Amino acid sequence: MGKITEKTTLEKILETKKGAEILSKYSVPCMSCPMASFEISKLEIGQVCKMYGLNLEKILNELNILK
């Protein structure tokens, strides 16, 4: 997988080695939302961060360092 960007879906992030751990660390709400399982292939990390006021830059930096 190439560089993770704001357009990368949660599904692709979860396929990386540390993806779930990092998303959980930043309390990405979609990780515990039952409806997210139906949309996980379409939800982009940029959209999620914007909806919930999460620091996209910080999350992307960590995801790209530890993937």
PyMOL Python script that loads the backbone (N, CA, C, O; Angstrom):
from pymol import cmd

cmd.read_pdbstr("""\
ATOM      1  N   MET A   1       0.839  -1.178   0.000  1.00  0.00           N
ATOM      2  CA  MET A   1       0.000   0.000   0.000  1.00  0.00           C
ATOM      3  C   MET A   1       0.884   1.241   0.000  1.00  0.00           C
ATOM      4  O   MET A   1       1.892   1.305   0.703  1.00  0.00           O
ATOM      5  N   GLY A   2       0.492   2.210  -0.791  1.00  0.00           N
ATOM      6  CA  GLY A   2       1.231   3.467  -0.851  1.00  0.00           C
ATOM      7  C   GLY A   2       0.956   4.332   0.364  1.00  0.00           C
ATOM      8  O   GLY A   2       0.483   3.854   1.396  1.00  0.00           O
ATOM      9  N   LYS A   3       1.255   5.587   0.227  1.00  0.00           N
ATOM     10  CA  LYS A   3       1.065   6.546   1.315  1.00  0.00           C
ATOM     11  C   LYS A   3      -0.421   6.676   1.660  1.00  0.00           C
ATOM     12  O   LYS A   3      -1.278   6.725   0.777  1.00  0.00           O
ATOM     13  N   ILE A   4      -0.702   6.731   2.950  1.00  0.00           N
ATOM     14  CA  ILE A   4      -2.069   6.923   3.421  1.00  0.00           C
ATOM     15  C   ILE A   4      -2.364   8.419   3.369  1.00  0.00           C
ATOM     16  O   ILE A   4      -1.596   9.230   3.886  1.00  0.00           O
ATOM     17  N   THR A   5      -3.489   8.777   2.736  1.00  0.00           N
ATOM     18  CA  THR A   5      -3.888  10.175   2.597  1.00  0.00           C
ATOM     19  C   THR A   5      -5.283  10.366   3.176  1.00  0.00           C
ATOM     20  O   THR A   5      -5.889   9.424   3.685  1.00  0.00           O
ATOM     21  N   GLU A   6      -5.785  11.593   3.092  1.00  0.00           N
ATOM     22  CA  GLU A   6      -7.130  11.881   3.594  1.00  0.00           C
ATOM     23  C   GLU A   6      -8.201  11.132   2.804  1.00  0.00           C
ATOM     24  O   GLU A   6      -9.334  11.006   3.268  1.00  0.00           O
ATOM     25  N   LYS A   7      -7.858  10.637   1.625  1.00  0.00           N
ATOM     26  CA  LYS A   7      -8.803   9.904   0.775  1.00  0.00           C
ATOM     27  C   LYS A   7      -8.771   8.388   1.014  1.00  0.00           C
ATOM     28  O   LYS A   7      -9.576   7.657   0.437  1.00  0.00           O
ATOM     29  N   THR A   8      -7.864   7.922   1.847  1.00  0.00           N
ATOM     30  CA  THR A   8      -7.745   6.484   2.119  1.00  0.00           C
ATOM     31  C   THR A   8      -8.927   6.037   2.972  1.00  0.00           C
ATOM     32  O   THR A   8      -9.277   6.690   3.955  1.00  0.00           O
ATOM     33  N   THR A   9      -9.533   4.924   2.590  1.00  0.00           N
ATOM     34  CA  THR A   9     -10.690   4.432   3.343  1.00  0.00           C
ATOM     35  C   THR A   9     -10.247   3.759   4.642  1.00  0.00           C
ATOM     36  O   THR A   9      -9.111   3.306   4.782  1.00  0.00           O
ATOM     37  N   LEU A  10     -11.179   3.712   5.577  1.00  0.00           N
ATOM     38  CA  LEU A  10     -10.898   3.028   6.839  1.00  0.00           C
ATOM     39  C   LEU A  10     -10.583   1.555   6.589  1.00  0.00           C
ATOM     40  O   LEU A  10      -9.746   0.970   7.277  1.00  0.00           O
ATOM     41  N   GLU A  11     -11.244   0.965   5.619  1.00  0.00           N
ATOM     42  CA  GLU A  11     -10.994  -0.438   5.285  1.00  0.00           C
ATOM     43  C   GLU A  11      -9.524  -0.661   4.927  1.00  0.00           C
ATOM     44  O   GLU A  11      -8.908  -1.616   5.400  1.00  0.00           O
ATOM     45  N   LYS A  12      -8.966   0.213   4.095  1.00  0.00           N
ATOM     46  CA  LYS A  12      -7.561   0.087   3.687  1.00  0.00           C
ATOM     47  C   LYS A  12      -6.628   0.325   4.875  1.00  0.00           C
ATOM     48  O   LYS A  12      -5.611  -0.354   5.015  1.00  0.00           O
ATOM     49  N   ILE A  13      -6.971   1.279   5.722  1.00  0.00           N
ATOM     50  CA  ILE A  13      -6.144   1.556   6.898  1.00  0.00           C
ATOM     51  C   ILE A  13      -6.133   0.347   7.830  1.00  0.00           C
ATOM     52  O   ILE A  13      -5.096   0.003   8.396  1.00  0.00           O
ATOM     53  N   LEU A  14      -7.277  -0.287   7.985  1.00  0.00           N
ATOM     54  CA  LEU A  14      -7.357  -1.452   8.867  1.00  0.00           C
ATOM     55  C   LEU A  14      -6.578  -2.647   8.331  1.00  0.00           C
ATOM     56  O   LEU A  14      -6.265  -3.569   9.085  1.00  0.00           O
ATOM     57  N   GLU A  15      -6.267  -2.643   7.055  1.00  0.00           N
ATOM     58  CA  GLU A  15      -5.463  -3.713   6.460  1.00  0.00           C
ATOM     59  C   GLU A  15      -3.979  -3.553   6.785  1.00  0.00           C
ATOM     60  O   GLU A  15      -3.205  -4.494   6.607  1.00  0.00           O
ATOM     61  N   THR A  16      -3.575  -2.370   7.259  1.00  0.00           N
ATOM     62  CA  THR A  16      -2.172  -2.156   7.607  1.00  0.00           C
ATOM     63  C   THR A  16      -1.885  -2.756   8.976  1.00  0.00           C
ATOM     64  O   THR A  16      -2.798  -3.029   9.756  1.00  0.00           O
ATOM     65  N   LYS A  17      -0.610  -2.953   9.252  1.00  0.00           N
ATOM     66  CA  LYS A  17      -0.188  -3.641  10.471  1.00  0.00           C
ATOM     67  C   LYS A  17      -0.660  -2.949  11.752  1.00  0.00           C
ATOM     68  O   LYS A  17      -1.126  -3.618  12.674  1.00  0.00           O
ATOM     69  N   LYS A  18      -0.549  -1.637  11.820  1.00  0.00           N
ATOM     70  CA  LYS A  18      -0.890  -0.893  13.038  1.00  0.00           C
ATOM     71  C   LYS A  18      -2.144  -0.030  12.883  1.00  0.00           C
ATOM     72  O   LYS A  18      -2.444   0.780  13.760  1.00  0.00           O
ATOM     73  N   GLY A  19      -2.874  -0.191  11.789  1.00  0.00           N
ATOM     74  CA  GLY A  19      -4.022   0.670  11.507  1.00  0.00           C
ATOM     75  C   GLY A  19      -5.064   0.705  12.607  1.00  0.00           C
ATOM     76  O   GLY A  19      -5.432   1.784  13.071  1.00  0.00           O
ATOM     77  N   ALA A  20      -5.546  -0.446  13.032  1.00  0.00           N
ATOM     78  CA  ALA A  20      -6.591  -0.495  14.062  1.00  0.00           C
ATOM     79  C   ALA A  20      -6.094   0.102  15.371  1.00  0.00           C
ATOM     80  O   ALA A  20      -6.829   0.816  16.052  1.00  0.00           O
ATOM     81  N   GLU A  21      -4.865  -0.186  15.716  1.00  0.00           N
ATOM     82  CA  GLU A  21      -4.284   0.332  16.959  1.00  0.00           C
ATOM     83  C   GLU A  21      -4.227   1.861  16.951  1.00  0.00           C
ATOM     84  O   GLU A  21      -4.565   2.498  17.948  1.00  0.00           O
ATOM     85  N   ILE A  22      -3.803   2.444  15.841  1.00  0.00           N
ATOM     86  CA  ILE A  22      -3.678   3.891  15.752  1.00  0.00           C
ATOM     87  C   ILE A  22      -5.050   4.554  15.738  1.00  0.00           C
ATOM     88  O   ILE A  22      -5.254   5.559  16.420  1.00  0.00           O
ATOM     89  N   LEU A  23      -5.993   4.011  14.973  1.00  0.00           N
ATOM     90  CA  LEU A  23      -7.336   4.583  14.942  1.00  0.00           C
ATOM     91  C   LEU A  23      -7.973   4.527  16.326  1.00  0.00           C
ATOM     92  O   LEU A  23      -8.654   5.469  16.730  1.00  0.00           O
ATOM     93  N   SER A  24      -7.763   3.448  17.045  1.00  0.00           N
ATOM     94  CA  SER A  24      -8.285   3.330  18.408  1.00  0.00           C
ATOM     95  C   SER A  24      -7.614   4.333  19.337  1.00  0.00           C
ATOM     96  O   SER A  24      -8.273   4.940  20.182  1.00  0.00           O
ATOM     97  N   LYS A  25      -6.319   4.506  19.184  1.00  0.00           N
ATOM     98  CA  LYS A  25      -5.568   5.451  20.015  1.00  0.00           C
ATOM     99  C   LYS A  25      -6.158   6.858  19.918  1.00  0.00           C
ATOM    100  O   LYS A  25      -6.218   7.575  20.917  1.00  0.00           O
ATOM    101  N   TYR A  26      -6.589   7.253  18.730  1.00  0.00           N
ATOM    102  CA  TYR A  26      -7.157   8.577  18.515  1.00  0.00           C
ATOM    103  C   TYR A  26      -8.678   8.588  18.661  1.00  0.00           C
ATOM    104  O   TYR A  26      -9.330   9.567  18.298  1.00  0.00           O
ATOM    105  N   SER A  27      -9.230   7.523  19.181  1.00  0.00           N
ATOM    106  CA  SER A  27     -10.671   7.402  19.460  1.00  0.00           C
ATOM    107  C   SER A  27     -11.534   7.716  18.244  1.00  0.00           C
ATOM    108  O   SER A  27     -12.529   8.434  18.340  1.00  0.00           O
ATOM    109  N   VAL A  28     -11.135   7.165  17.100  1.00  0.00           N
ATOM    110  CA  VAL A  28     -11.949   7.330  15.896  1.00  0.00           C
ATOM    111  C   VAL A  28     -13.280   6.630  16.167  1.00  0.00           C
ATOM    112  O   VAL A  28     -13.314   5.410  16.322  1.00  0.00           O
ATOM    113  N   PRO A  29     -14.385   7.397  16.224  1.00  0.00           N
ATOM    114  CA  PRO A  29     -15.670   6.843  16.636  1.00  0.00           C
ATOM    115  C   PRO A  29     -16.177   5.715  15.754  1.00  0.00           C
ATOM    116  O   PRO A  29     -16.905   4.842  16.226  1.00  0.00           O
ATOM    117  N   CYS A  30     -15.809   5.719  14.499  1.00  0.00           N
ATOM    118  CA  CYS A  30     -16.305   4.701  13.567  1.00  0.00           C
ATOM    119  C   CYS A  30     -15.858   3.290  13.950  1.00  0.00           C
ATOM    120  O   CYS A  30     -16.452   2.306  13.508  1.00  0.00           O
ATOM    121  N   MET A  31     -14.832   3.194  14.754  1.00  0.00           N
ATOM    122  CA  MET A  31     -14.313   1.879  15.124  1.00  0.00           C
ATOM    123  C   MET A  31     -15.322   1.115  15.982  1.00  0.00           C
ATOM    124  O   MET A  31     -15.339  -0.115  15.958  1.00  0.00           O
ATOM    125  N   SER A  32     -16.152   1.819  16.732  1.00  0.00           N
ATOM    126  CA  SER A  32     -17.110   1.155  17.605  1.00  0.00           C
ATOM    127  C   SER A  32     -18.551   1.312  17.132  1.00  0.00           C
ATOM    128  O   SER A  32     -19.476   0.817  17.776  1.00  0.00           O
ATOM    129  N   CYS A  33     -18.740   1.989  16.025  1.00  0.00           N
ATOM    130  CA  CYS A  33     -20.089   2.224  15.512  1.00  0.00           C
ATOM    131  C   CYS A  33     -20.575   1.009  14.711  1.00  0.00           C
ATOM    132  O   CYS A  33     -19.918   0.590  13.758  1.00  0.00           O
ATOM    133  N   PRO A  34     -21.721   0.449  15.095  1.00  0.00           N
ATOM    134  CA  PRO A  34     -22.220  -0.728  14.372  1.00  0.00           C
ATOM    135  C   PRO A  34     -22.550  -0.436  12.905  1.00  0.00           C
ATOM    136  O   PRO A  34     -22.448  -1.332  12.066  1.00  0.00           O
ATOM    137  N   MET A  35     -22.939   0.787  12.583  1.00  0.00           N
ATOM    138  CA  MET A  35     -23.277   1.126  11.197  1.00  0.00           C
ATOM    139  C   MET A  35     -22.026   1.251  10.324  1.00  0.00           C
ATOM    140  O   MET A  35     -22.103   1.083   9.107  1.00  0.00           O
ATOM    141  N   ALA A  36     -20.891   1.539  10.928  1.00  0.00           N
ATOM    142  CA  ALA A  36     -19.658   1.726  10.161  1.00  0.00           C
ATOM    143  C   ALA A  36     -19.273   0.460   9.416  1.00  0.00           C
ATOM    144  O   ALA A  36     -18.672   0.531   8.344  1.00  0.00           O
ATOM    145  N   SER A  37     -19.608  -0.686   9.962  1.00  0.00           N
ATOM    146  CA  SER A  37     -19.233  -1.932   9.293  1.00  0.00           C
ATOM    147  C   SER A  37     -19.856  -2.033   7.901  1.00  0.00           C
ATOM    148  O   SER A  37     -19.319  -2.714   7.028  1.00  0.00           O
ATOM    149  N   PHE A  38     -20.979  -1.361   7.695  1.00  0.00           N
ATOM    150  CA  PHE A  38     -21.623  -1.368   6.381  1.00  0.00           C
ATOM    151  C   PHE A  38     -20.975  -0.372   5.420  1.00  0.00           C
ATOM    152  O   PHE A  38     -21.088  -0.511   4.203  1.00  0.00           O
ATOM    153  N   GLU A  39     -20.297   0.632   5.976  1.00  0.00           N
ATOM    154  CA  GLU A  39     -19.739   1.712   5.154  1.00  0.00           C
ATOM    155  C   GLU A  39     -18.217   1.784   5.176  1.00  0.00           C
ATOM    156  O   GLU A  39     -17.636   2.666   4.544  1.00  0.00           O
ATOM    157  N   ILE A  40     -17.571   0.886   5.883  1.00  0.00           N
ATOM    158  CA  ILE A  40     -16.125   0.985   6.122  1.00  0.00           C
ATOM    159  C   ILE A  40     -15.310   1.046   4.818  1.00  0.00           C
ATOM    160  O   ILE A  40     -14.223   1.623   4.788  1.00  0.00           O
ATOM    161  N   SER A  41     -15.834   0.457   3.764  1.00  0.00           N
ATOM    162  CA  SER A  41     -15.110   0.477   2.490  1.00  0.00           C
ATOM    163  C   SER A  41     -15.253   1.823   1.775  1.00  0.00           C
ATOM    164  O   SER A  41     -14.533   2.095   0.814  1.00  0.00           O
ATOM    165  N   LYS A  42     -16.185   2.667   2.243  1.00  0.00           N
ATOM    166  CA  LYS A  42     -16.409   3.969   1.611  1.00  0.00           C
ATOM    167  C   LYS A  42     -15.978   5.136   2.486  1.00  0.00           C
ATOM    168  O   LYS A  42     -15.738   6.230   1.974  1.00  0.00           O
ATOM    169  N   LEU A  43     -15.875   4.929   3.786  1.00  0.00           N
ATOM    170  CA  LEU A  43     -15.516   6.014   4.701  1.00  0.00           C
ATOM    171  C   LEU A  43     -14.042   6.370   4.560  1.00  0.00           C
ATOM    172  O   LEU A  43     -13.170   5.524   4.759  1.00  0.00           O
ATOM    173  N   GLU A  44     -13.769   7.618   4.217  1.00  0.00           N
ATOM    174  CA  GLU A  44     -12.390   8.092   4.090  1.00  0.00           C
ATOM    175  C   GLU A  44     -11.958   8.716   5.407  1.00  0.00           C
ATOM    176  O   GLU A  44     -12.758   9.358   6.088  1.00  0.00           O
ATOM    177  N   ILE A  45     -10.693   8.529   5.768  1.00  0.00           N
ATOM    178  CA  ILE A  45     -10.185   9.048   7.035  1.00  0.00           C
ATOM    179  C   ILE A  45     -10.351  10.574   7.107  1.00  0.00           C
ATOM    180  O   ILE A  45     -10.613  11.109   8.184  1.00  0.00           O
ATOM    181  N   GLY A  46     -10.204  11.265   6.001  1.00  0.00           N
ATOM    182  CA  GLY A  46     -10.384  12.716   5.988  1.00  0.00           C
ATOM    183  C   GLY A  46     -11.804  13.124   6.343  1.00  0.00           C
ATOM    184  O   GLY A  46     -12.007  14.087   7.083  1.00  0.00           O
ATOM    185  N   GLN A  47     -12.787  12.400   5.822  1.00  0.00           N
ATOM    186  CA  GLN A  47     -14.185  12.671   6.126  1.00  0.00           C
ATOM    187  C   GLN A  47     -14.469  12.439   7.605  1.00  0.00           C
ATOM    188  O   GLN A  47     -15.133  13.247   8.254  1.00  0.00           O
ATOM    189  N   VAL A  48     -13.970  11.349   8.119  1.00  0.00           N
ATOM    190  CA  VAL A  48     -14.206  10.984   9.514  1.00  0.00           C
ATOM    191  C   VAL A  48     -13.594  12.030  10.447  1.00  0.00           C
ATOM    192  O   VAL A  48     -14.231  12.457  11.409  1.00  0.00           O
ATOM    193  N   CYS A  49     -12.363  12.437  10.159  1.00  0.00           N
ATOM    194  CA  CYS A  49     -11.703  13.436  10.998  1.00  0.00           C
ATOM    195  C   CYS A  49     -12.454  14.762  10.970  1.00  0.00           C
ATOM    196  O   CYS A  49     -12.578  15.431  11.996  1.00  0.00           O
ATOM    197  N   LYS A  50     -12.948  15.136   9.813  1.00  0.00           N
ATOM    198  CA  LYS A  50     -13.692  16.384   9.695  1.00  0.00           C
ATOM    199  C   LYS A  50     -15.002  16.306  10.478  1.00  0.00           C
ATOM    200  O   LYS A  50     -15.360  17.254  11.177  1.00  0.00           O
ATOM    201  N   MET A  51     -15.712  15.196  10.369  1.00  0.00           N
ATOM    202  CA  MET A  51     -16.992  15.029  11.059  1.00  0.00           C
ATOM    203  C   MET A  51     -16.844  15.092  12.576  1.00  0.00           C
ATOM    204  O   MET A  51     -17.710  15.623  13.271  1.00  0.00           O
ATOM    205  N   TYR A  52     -15.745  14.547  13.079  1.00  0.00           N
ATOM    206  CA  TYR A  52     -15.587  14.415  14.526  1.00  0.00           C
ATOM    207  C   TYR A  52     -14.517  15.335  15.118  1.00  0.00           C
ATOM    208  O   TYR A  52     -14.184  15.217  16.297  1.00  0.00           O
ATOM    209  N   GLY A  53     -13.979  16.245  14.310  1.00  0.00           N
ATOM    210  CA  GLY A  53     -13.013  17.214  14.809  1.00  0.00           C
ATOM    211  C   GLY A  53     -11.695  16.596  15.259  1.00  0.00           C
ATOM    212  O   GLY A  53     -11.085  17.063  16.221  1.00  0.00           O
ATOM    213  N   LEU A  54     -11.255  15.548  14.568  1.00  0.00           N
ATOM    214  CA  LEU A  54      -9.999  14.880  14.905  1.00  0.00           C
ATOM    215  C   LEU A  54      -8.844  15.499  14.125  1.00  0.00           C
ATOM    216  O   LEU A  54      -9.051  16.059  13.049  1.00  0.00           O
ATOM    217  N   ASN A  55      -7.648  15.403  14.654  1.00  0.00           N
ATOM    218  CA  ASN A  55      -6.461  15.985  14.029  1.00  0.00           C
ATOM    219  C   ASN A  55      -5.968  15.075  12.901  1.00  0.00           C
ATOM    220  O   ASN A  55      -5.207  14.136  13.133  1.00  0.00           O
ATOM    221  N   LEU A  56      -6.411  15.368  11.690  1.00  0.00           N
ATOM    222  CA  LEU A  56      -6.086  14.545  10.521  1.00  0.00           C
ATOM    223  C   LEU A  56      -4.587  14.455  10.293  1.00  0.00           C
ATOM    224  O   LEU A  56      -4.058  13.369  10.059  1.00  0.00           O
ATOM    225  N   GLU A  57      -3.902  15.583  10.360  1.00  0.00           N
ATOM    226  CA  GLU A  57      -2.461  15.600  10.082  1.00  0.00           C
ATOM    227  C   GLU A  57      -1.698  14.681  11.045  1.00  0.00           C
ATOM    228  O   GLU A  57      -0.821  13.925  10.627  1.00  0.00           O
ATOM    229  N   LYS A  58      -2.032  14.751  12.300  1.00  0.00           N
ATOM    230  CA  LYS A  58      -1.354  13.932  13.309  1.00  0.00           C
ATOM    231  C   LYS A  58      -1.622  12.438  13.077  1.00  0.00           C
ATOM    232  O   LYS A  58      -0.715  11.611  13.175  1.00  0.00           O
ATOM    233  N   ILE A  59      -2.868  12.113  12.773  1.00  0.00           N
ATOM    234  CA  ILE A  59      -3.231  10.712  12.520  1.00  0.00           C
ATOM    235  C   ILE A  59      -2.529  10.192  11.268  1.00  0.00           C
ATOM    236  O   ILE A  59      -1.986   9.088  11.279  1.00  0.00           O
ATOM    237  N   LEU A  60      -2.534  10.975  10.190  1.00  0.00           N
ATOM    238  CA  LEU A  60      -1.867  10.556   8.948  1.00  0.00           C
ATOM    239  C   LEU A  60      -0.378  10.367   9.152  1.00  0.00           C
ATOM    240  O   LEU A  60       0.198   9.402   8.650  1.00  0.00           O
ATOM    241  N   ASN A  61       0.258  11.283   9.889  1.00  0.00           N
ATOM    242  CA  ASN A  61       1.687  11.146  10.153  1.00  0.00           C
ATOM    243  C   ASN A  61       1.992   9.837  10.852  1.00  0.00           C
ATOM    244  O   ASN A  61       2.916   9.120  10.468  1.00  0.00           O
ATOM    245  N   GLU A  62       1.218   9.528  11.872  1.00  0.00           N
ATOM    246  CA  GLU A  62       1.479   8.284  12.610  1.00  0.00           C
ATOM    247  C   GLU A  62       1.177   7.053  11.770  1.00  0.00           C
ATOM    248  O   GLU A  62       1.923   6.075  11.811  1.00  0.00           O
ATOM    249  N   LEU A  63       0.097   7.093  11.014  1.00  0.00           N
ATOM    250  CA  LEU A  63      -0.244   5.950  10.160  1.00  0.00           C
ATOM    251  C   LEU A  63       0.850   5.684   9.129  1.00  0.00           C
ATOM    252  O   LEU A  63       1.190   4.530   8.866  1.00  0.00           O
ATOM    253  N   ASN A  64       1.398   6.745   8.548  1.00  0.00           N
ATOM    254  CA  ASN A  64       2.411   6.568   7.510  1.00  0.00           C
ATOM    255  C   ASN A  64       3.777   6.168   8.085  1.00  0.00           C
ATOM    256  O   ASN A  64       4.575   5.538   7.390  1.00  0.00           O
ATOM    257  N   ILE A  65       4.049   6.518   9.320  1.00  0.00           N
ATOM    258  CA  ILE A  65       5.304   6.115   9.955  1.00  0.00           C
ATOM    259  C   ILE A  65       5.261   4.644  10.366  1.00  0.00           C
ATOM    260  O   ILE A  65       6.241   3.918  10.198  1.00  0.00           O
ATOM    261  N   LEU A  66       4.131   4.215  10.900  1.00  0.00           N
ATOM    262  CA  LEU A  66       4.054   2.878  11.500  1.00  0.00           C
ATOM    263  C   LEU A  66       3.424   1.817  10.615  1.00  0.00           C
ATOM    264  O   LEU A  66       3.294   0.674  11.054  1.00  0.00           O
ATOM    265  N   LYS A  67       3.034   2.132   9.420  1.00  0.00           N
ATOM    266  CA  LYS A  67       2.339   1.114   8.607  1.00  0.00           C
ATOM    267  C   LYS A  67       3.227  -0.024   8.177  1.00  0.00           C
ATOM    268  O   LYS A  67       2.769  -0.940   7.494  1.00  0.00           O
TER     269      LYS A  67
END
""", "prot")
cmd.dss("prot")
cmd.show_as("cartoon", "prot")
cmd.util.cbc("prot")
cmd.orient("prot")
